[in-house]
Amino acid sequence: MGLTLYDKIYQQHLVDPDNKAAPLQYIDAHLIFEVPTAQAFDSLRKNSRPVRRTDLTLATVDHNVPTNNRSKYKNAASFIKEPAARTQVTLLEKNITQYNIKYFGMSDLRQGIVHVVGPEQGLTLPGSVIFCGDSHTPTHGAVGALALSGGTSDIEHVLATQTVLQKKYKNFRVCVEGELGAGVYSKDIILHLLGKIGTAGATGCIIEFCGSTIRNLSMEARMVLCNMSIEGGARSGLVAPDDVTFEYLKGRPLVPSGSDWGKAVAYWETLHSDDDAHWDFNIEIDAAEIVPSITWGTSPDDVIPITGRIPDPVNYEETNPFKAAAIRRALKYMDLKPNMLAVDIKIDRVFIGSCTNSRIEDLRAAARVAKGRKVAKSVYAMVVPGSGLVKQQAEKEGLDVIFTEAGFDWREAGCSMCLAMNPDVLSAGERCASTTNRNFEGRQGVGGRTHLVSPVMAAAAAVTGHMADVREFLKAENGSINVTQWTLGGEQGRSYGPVKEDTSVSASDFVDDAIANRPTEEAKTSADGIPKFDVVSSVAAPFDMQNINTDLIIPGEYLKTVIRTGLGTNLFRDIRYDDIKTHKENPEFILNQPPYRKSQILVCTGENFGCGSSREHAVWSLVDFGFKCVIAPSFASIFFNNSGKNGLLAIPVNDAEALKKIHAEGIANREVQVDLPNQVIKDSEGRLITKFNVDAYTKHCLINGLDDITNTLASEEKIYAFETGQKTAFPWLFNRIRKLQSPRRLGLDLAGATDILDW
């Protein structure tokens, strides 16, 4: 039987194919940023461990950085006013200096959102495995790379070992055939898919996007699909490389050059799924079915066509009461009415940006709608380029003039209003048409209401003041997604400005000064482990919600912490407190009721617990509150992975009757017992409720309090042998980041900045 593209990349990167219990994937490139890294570097120092491959690691800042004008920028310490954000950014600068890691800081025009910077620089290559501590890392799969994300523990693991523990996932094929209509963009494709499969439809899978529609998309349009594959529960997304990929990559700073280019392309051309490959799941979509779409609720799968109506919970009462309850909750939060027309939704804000839709093609598409029109007086609209180079290119094409004349606010590069971690936030009650990827409660600001749309739909909403069908604003010749590859003047423009790196020689022509920093024998053993787990008896706190997302577990503003503790007070903050400033408690919330204030077990009857972000902070907040175990029908993959690394046992129980019994025990204030050694759950009388499965490796680590890095470094010789072979087979993957030149040498520095790094 043949192999899928995912199968091929996964197998090629197994450090030890015989290790079935704890399979290690070698990481060819590691992107880091300010939010989840401080704790990882602190732990490296505590255990006297080096960063193993500084030549495979690249840093930037994005989540916390302000996007206001930088013409008077001096340094990050003086420019960033919010103390916690400033601390995270300056700590990253300290850490990358100590460990000799290349860095695109705020004084460098190459700075930007990690998932814009990586492909833009050519760090992301077909057939490689890339890691980043952000859940939207699957973006990089658009070039045919296996792009993986995880929390802080995984970041530390990659820094210390250049590997990540990664089991084999299932294969999910999404085939889209046909031609997209005018005004239909790749954002509409992924929203359409989410509407079909839901936020957990691809849990435990890697999605490969196939079909003629996908082949006709540009690279940047493909990135949108892979970026939001995580919203369907997928571990990552992929598109097989082809001539479109090679044309996009050629000449970028970190892409193979000289004699290595031909060798690389020859290998990349083998990276496709075989005709007889096995697919665990398969969905076929007719492109003609897809129309401009929006989300109406608080989950990315709350999708309706712009010509549609908001659903009525009454229609789901008998068939799906969980969905009916979710619709009611979303309608209340979003302040919408059942059966309301999509085009009748009025908006206050428009945000064009984020790692989903902030590239040059996104800005060109939005500018086609904005040109010659004005933003409605009732709307504040902002455009945030994904990197300094995207901004530079947009200004070269005059897109900034189009936006500003229309009344849009033209900003600097950063994550901006994608999440409430920087000054760009929604106020309570404000409604936003947003090109980002998540519409969770409070995602863009406490009480803010988010509708996900494509860039052209966002621009249409901006000029009308309400959701609008963009097809009324576009002519056939400029409404096609294919025209985004061309400037408004008719030329084909690349997605970055003039970056004159020396790409005339191959990486293999250099003397390799980038060698592995191998740990000492003493550093192979951690100073600390994880909390041991044996048997826990507790009244279980009963929850009835589905799709409990990480933003709900711990809001984005608390990601600014540089320690792992102290988050328990703000666990479920937005539903736990009536007043979030004074922490006045909501008496109806379960954790505010006496029996459950000291619960060590949480039982949730709704599926997909922990969906959303890769933030390990969600697990830290649960542990800090006192929880040792979470029981639910299913878990999002990254949350599930993060749990075991912090001593939190996540137990999937798909037996509905058993789950009801555990939940009923919690309602009755009776203890249940979770026995990990024997893998059973018992009631307060010692009667068996259910047995449960747990991965043997996770069980071993939890019972013995062992951390992953200590276990991995026991096989350090195998890692060294693997990377030696990897360097021989794929020399273009090594030493390339070391060749990056300083912003001053390239003319990409901000005038007046005092924190420019002269590499």
N, C-alpha and C positions, 0 to 999 in steps of 0.2 A: 504493500500500500504506500502511496505517495505521502509527501509531507506538506503541511501548510507553511507559509512564510514564517509564522511564529514558531512552528516546530523547528525549522532550520536554524533560526537565530538562537533560540533557547538551547538547543543541543550543542551548538558551536561554542557557547559561552559557559558550559558546565565545567567548573574547575575540577571536579571529581565525579565522573558519571556513575561511579559505583556507590556514591553516598546518596542513598534514597531517603534517609531520615531527615537530613538537613542539607538539601542541595544548594550549592553556592553558585551564583551567577557573577562572572567577572564584569566589572563596569569599565567601559571604554572612555567615558567622559562623565564628569560630575560637575553639575551647576549648583552653586550655593548662593544664598542671599541672606539678608540680615535677620529675618524673623525666627527661624527655628534652629539657628546654628550656635548661639551663645552657649547653651547648655552642652552641646556636643564638644565644643572646643574646651570648655571647662573640665569635662570628663577626661579628654585626652591629656590635659596637663596633670590632672590628679593621678592618672595612671602612668605618667611618663611615656606616653605613646606618641610617635611622630605621625604626621600626615604621610601616608605611604607613597602616594603618587601626586606630588604637586604639579607634575607636568600634564596630568589628566584632570585638573581641577581649575575651574574658572568662577570668579565671584562677581556679583553686581549687587546693587540695591534697588528695590522697587516698591515693596508693599507700604513702607512707612514714609517714603519721601514726599514732601510737598510738591505740588505741580505748578505752583505760582512762578512768576517770572524770575529767572536766575541772572539777570544782567548785572546785579550787584553781589552775586555770590562770591564768598571768600573761602569758606570751608563748611563742612557739614555741621560741625559743632556749633557754629554761630547761625547757620541758616535754618536749622530745624528747631522750632520753638518748643514743641511738645517734649517734655523731659524723657519719658519712657522711649519714645521713638528715637530721640537723639542718642540715648544710651545704646540702643540696639545697633544703630548705624556706626557709631564711633567704636563700639566693641568689635564689630566686624572688621573695621579698618585696622584695629589693633591686632586682631587675630590673623588677618591675611598678611600683615607685615611680619609678625613673628614666624609664621609658617611659610613665607615666601610663595604666596599664591597670587597669580595675576588677577587684577581687579579693575572693573569699570566703575569708578566712583562718580559722584555727581559733577565733578569738574571735567569729565570725559564724555564727549558726545556719543560714545558707544554705549553709555549707560542706558538701561531700559528694563522692561519686564523680562524676566529670565527666559520666557518661552517665545519672546520676540528676538532677543539677543542671540540665543543659541543657534537657531536656523540662519539668522542674518549673517553671523560670523562664519558659518559653515562648521561649527562645532558638532552639529548633528549630522551623522553620515549613515547611509544605507547599511544595513547588516550589523550595525553597532548596537551596544546596549548603553543607554544613557540613564543617569539617575539624577533626580532633583527632589528636594523635600517640599514639594508642592503638588497638590492633587491634579493639577492640570498639565503635568509633565507629558501625558499622552500626546499633546500637541506635536511633539517631535517625531511621532510615528508616521507623520505625513510623508517623510522622506524614506520610509522603509526601515526605520530604527525601532528597536524595542525600547520604549521609553517608560521607565518605572518611577513611581513616587512612594514616599513613606514619611514617617515622622522623624523626630529628632534622634531616636535610638538608631534608626536606619542610616541617618546622615553620619552619625558617629561611626557606625559600622563600616560605611564606605570609606570615610576618611582614614580609618585605622587599618583596613584590610583590602580596600579596593574591590570588595565583593559585597553582595547582599544576599541574604537568605531568600530564596524564591522557589516556591513549589511550582509545578507545572499546572497551567490553567487550561481550560477548555477553549475550543475554537468556535467562534461565532461569525458567520459570514453574512454580511449585509450587501446585497447586490442591487444597485440602482441602475435601471436601464431607461434610455430615452433622452429627449432634449428638454431642458428646463424652460419654462415660459418666461416671458419678460417680467422683470420685477421679482423673480424667484432666485434666491441666493443660497449659498451653502448653509447659512444659518437656518434657513427654512427646511433644508433637507434633514438636519439633525433634530430640529424641533418636531418635524413630522415623525421621525423615527421614535423619539422619546414619547410622543403621544401614542404610538403603537405598542411599545414594549414596557413603558413605565420606568421608574428610577431604579428598579431592581431587576429588570428584565435580562440584563447581561452579567449579573453578579457571578463572579468566579470564571469569567471568560476574557479572552482577548478578541476584540472585534477587528475583522479585516473588511475594509470598504472596497467593493469590487463593482465592475460593470461599466458600461460605456459612459454613463453620466459622470462617474468618478474620473475616468480617464480623460474626459474633456475639461476637467477642472484644473485651474492653475494650482501651483503649490500652496499659495496662501489660502485659497479656498479649501483645499484638502486639510490644512491645519485646523480650520474651524471644526470640521467633522471630528478629527482625532481629539482636539481639545475638549469637546463636550461628550466624548464617549464615556468619560467617568460619570457623567450625569445619568447614564443608563445603567450604572453599576459595574461597568466593565473595568478590568484592571488596567487595560490600555487599549489603544486603537492603532491600526496600521493601514497603510496604503503601499502596495508593492511599487518599488522604484521603476521608472521608465524614462523615456527621452525627456519628458517634462521635468522630471527630477534632476536629471544630469545637467540640463540647460540652466536650471535654477541654481545649482551648486557651483558650476564651473566658475573659477576666478575668485571665489570668496576667500577671505584670509586664511581660514583653517582647513580648507579643502585640499586634497592631494594635488600636487602640481608636478611639472616636469615629467619624468618617466613614470612616476607613481600614479599619475592621472589615468593613463591607459590601463595599468594593472588594476586599479581600483574599479574602473568602469567594467572591465571584464568580469570581475567578481560580482559587482552589483547586478549585472545582467542575469545572474543565476538566481537572484533573490525573488522568487515568485512561488505561489502555491502550485503544487503539481495538480494535473487534471484529475488524478485519482485520490487526492488528499481527502481525509476524513473530516467532516464538519459536524460538530456536536449540535449546532443550531444553524438554521439557515432562514433568512428573510429576504424576500424579493419585493422591490418597490418599483412601481411605474412612475417615472419622473413627471408624467403628465398629471398625476394625482396631486402633486405638491403645489401649494399656493402660498403666498405671503402669509405668515402666521405670527401669532403672539402668544405669550402665556398670560393667563388671567389670574392665577392663584399664587400659592406660595411654594410650589414644587415645580421643577423644570418640566415635568410631564403634564402639567395643567395647560395643555395646548389647545387652541382653537384657531381655525382660519380667520383671517381678518373679515371675511364675509359671514362669520358664524355668530353664535350666541353663547353666553355664559351658561354652564350647565345648571340644572335644577336638582338639588339633593333628593327631592321627592322621588325622582325616577330611579334611585338606587337603594331606597330604604329596604326593600325586601331581598334584592339580589346581592347587594354588597353594602352592609351597614357601616363597615369601616370607611368605605369610600364616601358614603353619604355624610358621615361625621366629619371627614376631612374636608369635604366641600363646604359644609356649614362653617367650619372654623376658618377656612380660607376666605369665604365671602365676608365674614365678620371682620377679619383683619384687613382685607382689601377694601372694605366699604363698598361692595358691589351687590347687585341684585340678580337673582336667578333670571335667566332668559333675556338678560340685557344684551343689546347688540354690541359687538366688539368696537364698532366705530363710534359708539356713544360714550366711550371711556375718555374723560378729560384728563389731561396731564399737567403737571407743574414743572417738571424737569426733564431734560434729555441728556443722556450720557453716551457719547460715542468714544469707546476706548476698551481697555482690558486686554488680557492675553488672548481673548477670543477674536476681537474685532478692532485692532488698533494699528494694523499694518497699512502700507501705502495703498493697496488695492481697496481696503475698506474705506479709507479716507476719500479716494477718488470716487467710489460709488456714492457715498453720502454727498460729496460736492456736486455731483450731477443733479441731485435733487435740490440742493440748497442754492445753486447758482441762479442769480436773478430774483430770488425770493427773500422774504424776511421772516425771522422767527416771530411767532405770535407774542403779543405783548404780555400775555399771562404766563409765558414759559421762560425759564432760564435754561439755556442749552450750552453744553461744553463739549469740546473735542480734545482728547488727550492722546497724542501719538505714543506708540508703543516703545519707541526708543529715540534717542537724540538723532540718530541717522535717519529714521523715518521722518522726524520733524524737519530735518535739513532737506530731505528730498521733497517733501510736501511743499516747503517754502520755495524751493527751486521751481516747482511746477505752478506756483501761485495759488495753491489750495487754501493756504492760510488767509489770503486776501478774500477769496470767495466766502469762506466761513465768517470772517470778521465783518465783512460788508453785510452779510445776511443777519448778523447779530449773535453769532456763536462766540463763546469764550475760547480762545486758542491757548492751550496750556503746554506745559513742559512734560517730559516723559515720566511715566510711573503707573502703578496699578490704579491710583486715583479712586474713584467712587465704586470700583468693583466690590470693595468690602470696607467696612467702617473702621479703618486702621489709620487714616490720615485725615488732614483737614477737609477733604472733599467728601462730605456726608449729606444724606438726606435728613431733613427735620421730620419729626413725628407728624404723620398725616400726609406728607408730600408724596405725590405719585410720579414715578419716573419711567419713561421709555428708555430702556437700557440695552446696550449691545453686549453686556457681560454674559455670564454663564449660570448664575444662580439667582433665584428670586425668593430665597428663604425669608422668613420673618426677621426683620432687623438686619438683614444682610448688608444693606447700604446705609444703615443708620437706624437707631431705635425708633420703631413705629413707622419707618419708611416703607413705601409700597412700590414694588419693582415689577415691571413687565418686560420680559425678554423679547427682543426684536432684532432684525438685521440692521445694518447701518443705514440702508435706504429707507427702511420703515421708521427708524428713529428720526431721520431727517424730515420725513413726511409728517410725523407727529409734531415735530418742532414748529413747522410752519403753519400747521392747522390748529394746534392747541389740543388735539385729541388724536386718538388712534385713527389712522387713515390708510386706505388701500393705495400703496405706492404706485400701483399700475396706472392710476389716474394722473401721475406726475411724470411718467417716463414715456418716451417714444420708443418704438420697437428697436430702432437702431442703437439706442444708448441704454436700454433697459436690460440687456442681456448680461449675465455674469461674465461672459467672455471679454467684454470691453474693459473690465477692471484692470486687465494687464496693460492697457494703453493709457497714456496720459490724456487729459482733456484736450490737449493740442494735437493728438493723433499719433504721437511717437510712443515707442515701447520703452518704458523706463524701468530700471531696476529698483528694487525695494530699499536700496541704501545709497548714500551719497558717495563721493569719491574717497576711497580708502586705499592709499597707495602702499600696501604691504608688498614685500618682495616675494612673489610667488613663482619665480623663474626656476627655482631649484626644488628638488625633492627632499622630503624629510630624511630619506635614507642616505642622502649625500652628506648629512651632518654627522659630526662625532656626537654620539649620544651621551649628553651629560645629564640626562634625566633618568636616573636609576631609582629603584625602589628604596624607600627609607624603611628598612626592616626593623622590627621591634627587638629589644633585648629580651632575654629569657625572663627577666623579672617583669617586664612590661606585658608579657603575654597573659598574666593572671591579673584579674581586676581586683582593685582594693575593695570594691563593694559588689554585691550581687543584686538580686531582686528579692522582694518579700516572698518568703516561703508560703506555700499553700498546701494545706493538708485537708482538714475537715472544718467547714464553717456552718454554724447554726445561727439563724437569725430570722426575725420576722421580715418577710420579703415586701419591699415597697412596690405596690401594684400600679403599673402604668397601662393605659389602653390605647395609646397613640401609635400610628404607623409612621414610617419615614421620620423618626426622630433624628434630626440632622445635627452635625457638629456645631453649627452656628447657634442652634437652640441649646445644646449642652453647655457651651461656653462661648459667649459673643466674641467677635473678632478683636475688639479693643484689648482683650486680656492676653492676646498673643504677644503683646509687647513686653511681657515679663522675661527676665533673663535667668530665672530659676524655675525649678520644677514644682515647687510647693506654693501653698497659699491660695489656690484657685477654688477650693471647696466652697467658700463663702458665696461665690458667684456662679456656682453650678445651677443650670436652668434659670439664670437670673431673670430673663424677661417674662417668664411665667410663674416664677417663684415669689416675686415681689410686686405689690401694687405700686410702689414708688421705688424706682431703682436707685435713686440718689440717697434716700434715707434707709433703704432696705426694709421698709414697712411691708410686712409679710401678707401675702394672699392666703387667707385662712383655708381656702378650699384646695390649695395645692398640697399634694400628698406628702411631700417632705416637710411641710410645716405642721403636720399633725403628730402629736406625741409618740404614737407607736413607731413611726417611721423616721424620726429624727436621727435614730441610731442604727438604722437598717444597714446591714452589710451585704444584703442581696437585693437586687432590683429585678423585677420580673415584668416584662413588657409583652402584651399579647399581640401588638402590631409588628408587622414585618419591617425589615431593612433598618435596623437600629444602627446609628452611627454613620449614616450616609453623608456625603458631602466632602468636606475638607480632609486633608491628610494631617491636620493639626493634632499632634500627640497631646496637646493641652486638654482635649476632651477627656482622654483617659486620665490624665493627671488630676483633673478636677473631680472626677468620680472617685478616684483613689483618695484624694485629699479629704473628701467628704466622709469617707469611711467605707465605701463599697469595696467588696472583694470579689464580687461575682455579679454578672449581668446575664439574665436568661431571656431569650427572645426567639421567635420563630426563625429569624435570619438576621445576619449582620452584613454591613458593608465591608468589603474586603480589607481596606486599609485600616479601618477602626479595629476589626478583628485581629489583624496583624499587630497593631500597636498595643492591644490589650495585654497579650501574653508577655510582652517585653517589659511590662511594668507591674507584673504580679496580679493583674486583674484577669480572672477566668471568665471568658465569654463562652456561654453554652448555647448552641443552637438546638432548640427543641421543636421539631416539626410535627410532633404528636399533639394534635389540638386538644384532646381530652386531658393529656398529662399537663399541658400548659394551663388549662382551665383549673385543674386541681391546685397547682402551685399558686396561681393567681387567687383562688378562693381562700387558700390558707392565709395569704397576705391580707385579704379583706377581713378575715376573721381574727386577725392579730395573733395567729398561731405561727410558731417557728417552723421553718423547713430546714433540712440538713443537706448540705452539698458535700459529698464525700468524693474527693478527687482520686485518691488511690484506688477506690473500688468503682469509680465512675457511675455513681448512683445518686439520686435525689430522693429523700425520704420525708414523710410528714412528721408532725410533732410527736406522734405515737410510734415512730420508728418503722412505719409501713412504707414499702417501696412505692414511689410515685412513678418513677421512670429511670431507665438507664440512659447514659449519654455517651456520645463519642467525643474523643479528644485526640488530637495529633500526638503521637508518641514522643516526639521531640519536645513539643510544648509542655506536655505533662512532666517529662523528665526535668526540664528547666524550672517549672513552677514548684514541684515538690522539693527540689534540691536548692532552690534559690540561685540558679546559675544564669549569668548573663550571656548573651549571644557572642560577644566579641571574644571572651575567654574561650568559649567552645571553638570558635572559628580559628583563632590563632594557634590552637593545638594542631591545625593542619596548615600552618604557615608555609612549610616547605612545598606543599602541593600548590599553593597559590603562586609561589615564586616560580615553580616549574611551569605552571600554566602561562604566566605573563611573559616568560622568556620565549615560549613557543608562539604566543600571540604577537609578540614584537617581530618575530621572524616571518610569520605569515602575513601580517598587516602592518608593515613598518610606518605607513602613513598615519596611523592612529597615535603614534608616540612622538614626543618632542615638539609637536606643532604649537601647543599653547605657549611654550617657551619662546617661540619666535615672534609673538605679538610685540609690536612696538609701542612706545609710550605715546599718549595723546599729543604731547608737545611735538614730537618728531613728525607726527602725521598731520599736524595742524587741526587737531580735534579737541583742543583744550579750551576752557572758558577763560577769556581775558580777565585778569585780576584774581583768579583763584590761587589760593596758597597751599592747597592740598593735592596738587598734581603729582602723580607718581612718575618719576623718570626711570623707566625700567632699563 
